[in-house]
Amino acid sequence: PLQGELLNVGMGGGCVRVYGTLKAKQFTLSITTATEVLSLDARVVRTEPTPAGQRFGAFGIAFGSDATTQAKLRILVDQVRARSNMGGPRTMGGYWNR
């Protein structure tokens, strides 16, 4: 698995920074929230250029619109908002299966 950070997230998608090379266009994002580990299927919709000499890349991702995925996203989005409102970090670490 690749390690990375969820830079932003919404109900339809987000942006991840991955340490390594994300070769797959579809992958499973596993992220630990304050209450559980969520596994979300995602697909790459945008690739940001990797800065020269850096070992990470940023990717725009999209999530499914099915009820199960949306319920998981609601948990994640609510927790990110709560952390942000309390002055906490706005990024969350996680792991991706290629």
Summary of the structure (lengths in Angstrom):
residues: 98
radius of gyration: 12.9
end to end distance: 6.7
largest distance: 40.8
contacts: 266
relative contact order: 0.33
helix: 19%
strand: 48%
